[in-house]
């Protein structure tokens, strides 16, 4: 029996993870994409090919392409992958001159993928036919994007503006102006462009302190996520789905956060964190076993996650179902000693 401590998800992206129709969670980790089986908490596959950090990803929402994972990267390309064979099916090059910040797909779009970069350039790309068209509806850095069930998408910009677009023509349907700067509000708009039948009254939000909230838009009430272990720093990205083989098909959610963890949540009557999976964000410089407890090891990791010199992790080896992982902030002196020991 073995245990994995997987690589950490990338930071500062609202769409760096997604849940496939087959029950796997894909998340961006540096220039790669990892596939996590949430039933076992193990990495079961990866996508390799980007030359720089993967900034965004999504699974295609339309049959027969449900197995296709689309990624955008700081290398200015968008790729369509066969997640079953981990092979790149098609690559969009030379359309984006800046880092790709978001990609989107919906059930109504088929093989059509919408991507947007930091310069605000939007590209509608059909990965099946390799055809594409581009437009720049607003010369402003884009920050995020979401698609609806129809052929529409919402793009958020650094100036607080949200554009609702017709994907087929990349034309503006609505312009929503409500956010100004870095405020701490959530605004719900009635734009009549399509909703999810199953979760049409629900909204999930995350805070800089790791709090996760489940909102009922109709009643304007919210419940805070609870659990024995919870994210402790900024939550970046959410994905909803179901575990493979779950006959009851209960809805689950995963989120990734700045404390380098992946959390799985139950979403029944309440929002409850089922488990928190610790990840490694940098090089493992040294590993040592505890003399008094052979089942516990300590890792020196240079991930800079908490400011300062690095991090030490203590982990119980497989002798129970759940990992007991304790994070401790370590100073530069301790990390330097670990590096020197590893080099020596």
N, C-alpha and C positions, 0 to 999 in steps of 0.2 A: 504494500500500500504506500502511495506517495501523496504528497501535497504540493500544490503549485502556489507560488506568489507571482502573479502575472505582471506584465509591464503596465505602467500607469496610463490612463487615458490622457489625451492632450487637453490643455487648458484653453480658456477664453474662446469657446465655440458653443453656440446654442444648438448645434446639430452634429455633434461628434459621436453619437451613438444611435442605433436603430434596432428594432426587433423584427426578425424575418417571419414570414408566414410559416416556416418550418420550425420555429421555436428557438432559434439561435439569436444571441445578441451580438451585434457587430459594433466595435468601437475603435476609434482612431488612436494609435499609439506611435508617436513620432511619425516616420514616413510610411508606416505599415497600418494595416487593419487587422485586428484580432477577432476571432469568432469565439464567443464564450457560451458554453452550455449552462444556462442558469440552474438546471436541475442538478448538475454535479459540481458546478463552480469551477470547471476546468476549461482551458483553452483547447479548442478542437480544430482550429485551422487559422490561416492567415492569408493576407493579400500583400504581395510585395511587387513594387514596380515604380512607385513615385520617387522622384529625386529630392523631394523636400517634404516638409511636414504636411500630413493630411489634415485639412481644416474642416471638412464637412463630409457627410455620407448619408445615403438613404437607400432603402430597398425599393425597387420598382413595385408599384401597387397594382399593376394590371396583368392578368394572365395573358399569355403563357410565360411572362418574364418575371414571375415572383421570386425566382432564384437569383436575379440580377441585382448586384450591389453597385451603386454609382458613387464615386468619390471625387471630391475636389481638393486641390492641393495648393500650397504656396509655390509650387513649381509651375503654376499658371495653366495646368491641364485638368481636364475632366476625363475620368476613365469609367467604363462599364465593365464589370467583372462577372464571370460565372462563379458564383460562390460555391458551387458543388465541386468544381475542378480547380478552383483558385487561379483561373487563367483570365487574362485581360482580353475581352472580346472586341473592344473598340476604344479609341482614344481621341479626344477632341483637343487639337493643338492650334496654336496661333490665333485663337479667337479672343483670348483674355490676355491683356498686357500686364495685369496686376494679379495679386493673390486672389484665388477663388475663395469666397467666404461662405457661400451657401449653394446647395443644390436641392431641387424639389421634384417630386413625382406624385401623381394621383391616379386613381383607378380609371379616370376618364381620359388620361393623357396617353395611355399605351406606352410605346417606347420613347415618347417625347420627354426630354429632361430639360428643366429650366435651371440655369446657373447664373450667378451674379458675382462680380468681383468688387474689390475695394474702390474701384473708380466708378462704380454704378453701372457698368456695362452688363446687360442681360443677354444671354444666348439661349435660344430654343434649339435643342439638338436632338435629332432622331438617331439614336445609336444603332438602330436596325438598318437604316438606309444611309447613314453617315451624312445626312443633309443637315444644314444648320442655317439660322439667321440670327442677327443680333440687332440690338437697339440700346439707346441710353436715354430712358425717359426722364432721368434726373441726374445731373452732374454733381453727385454728392456721394461720399463713401457709403456703401451699403453695409449693413451689419448682420442682417438675418432675413430669412424668407420662409414662408409656409404656404403649402398648397391646400386647396379645398377639395371636396369630392368632385367638383366640376372642373372645367378647364380655366380656372382662375387661380391666381396666387397673390399673396400679400408680401410686399418687400418693405423692410424697415430700414431707415437711413439714420445717419449720425446726427442729423439736425432735428430728429424727433418725428419726421413725416413718415406716414405709411401709405404706400400706393397699392391699390388693388388693380391687378392687371389681367387682361385677356391674354392667356398664354399663346394662343394661336397667332395673334397679331402683335403681341407685346405692346398693346395699347392700354392707356390708362382708363379704367372704369370709374374709380373713385379716388379722391385724395383726402386722406384723414390727417388732420393737424390737431394734436392735443398734447403731445409730450414736448417739453422744453428743457433741454439739457439732461442732466443725470438726476431726474426726479425718482421718487419711490412710489409711484402710483401704477395701478393697472386700470386701463380703460377698456370697456367692453362696448364694441360698436355694433349697431344693427345695420349691416350693409346689404343683407339679402343676397348673398352670393353662394350660399350653401353651408350646411352644417353636417355633423356626424349624427346619425340617427341614434346611435347607442350612447354616446357621451355628449349629447348636444348641450346639456346644461352644466357640464363640468369643466373646470379649469384648474390646472396644476401650476403652481409657482414655487420658486426657490429663492432663498435669501442669501446674503453675503455671510451670514453666521451659520449656514447649514440647515436652517429651518426649511421644511417643505410643507406647503399648504394645499389643501384640496377644497376648492371653491365650488359652491352651487350658484351659478350665475342667476338663476331665476329667483331664489330666495335671498340672495346676497349674503349667505352665511358661509363660513369657512371652518374647517377643522384642521388642526395642526397634526402633522405626522408624529407618531409615537413609536417607541421600541426600546429594547435594552441597549442597542448600539445605533447611533445616528450619525450622519455626516456632521462635521464640526466646522467646515469652511465653505466658501462659496460653491453653490450648486450650479453647474454649467448646462447640463443637457438631460432631457428626459426621453424615455421611449416606453411605449405601452405594448403589451402583447400577452401571449399565453404560453405556458410551458408545454413542450412536446409531450404527447401522451396523456395530457390532462383531460380525462373524460368529462369533467364538469366544466371545463373551459373557463376557469375563473380568471378574471382580468388581473394582470400583474403590471408592475412598472419598475424600470431600472432608472437610476440616475447616477451621474458621475460628478465628482466634486473635487475641490482644490486640495483636500486632505489626502488625495491619491487613494480614494476608495471607490468601489462600485457597490451600490446598495440595491437590494431587491425589496419591493414593497408589495404587500397585499392590498387590494382595493375592493373590499367587499362593503361592509357597513362603515368601516373606518379605514384610515390610511395607517398601516402598521409596517414598520421595517422588519422584514423577515430575517435578513442577514446583511452583514457589511463585509465585503471582500477587500482586504488590504492589497495594494499594488506597489510595485517598485518603480520609482521615477528616475533612477540614475544607475551608474555603475555600482555593482556590489564589490567593494574593495577588499572585504575580509569576511570570513565566516569562522565562527568558533563555537564549540560545544561546551555547555555548562558542565563542569566537573562533578558537581553534586547532583545534577539532574540530566542524565544523558539524553533524555527525550526533548530537551530544550536547546535551541541554537540561537546565536545572536549574529545579526548581519549588520555590517557598516555600509550604509548606502549614501552616496553623494548626490541626493536629489534636491537639496536646498528648499524643501517644501515648507519649512517653518522659519526660514530666515536663519542666518548663522551658518555654521560649517557643514551641517549634514544631518543625518538621522541614523539612529540605531534602532533596530527592530529585534524584538524577542519573539520567537515562535515555537509553540509546542509541536513536536513531530507527531505523526499519525498514531494516536492512541485514543482519540475520541472523535466524534463526528464533526464537531465544529472547531476551527482553529482558534486558539487563544493568542492573539497577536497584540503585543503592547508596544506602542510607539513612545519613544523618548527623544526629546530634543537633545542633540549633542553639540558641543562647541567645536570650533575649528581645531583646537589642540587635539581632541580625541580622534577626530576624523583623520588629521594628519598622521597621528600615530598608527592608525589602522592602515592608511595608505603606505606608510613606510614599512610596516610589517609585511603587507602584501607584496611590496616591491622587493623586499629583502628575501 
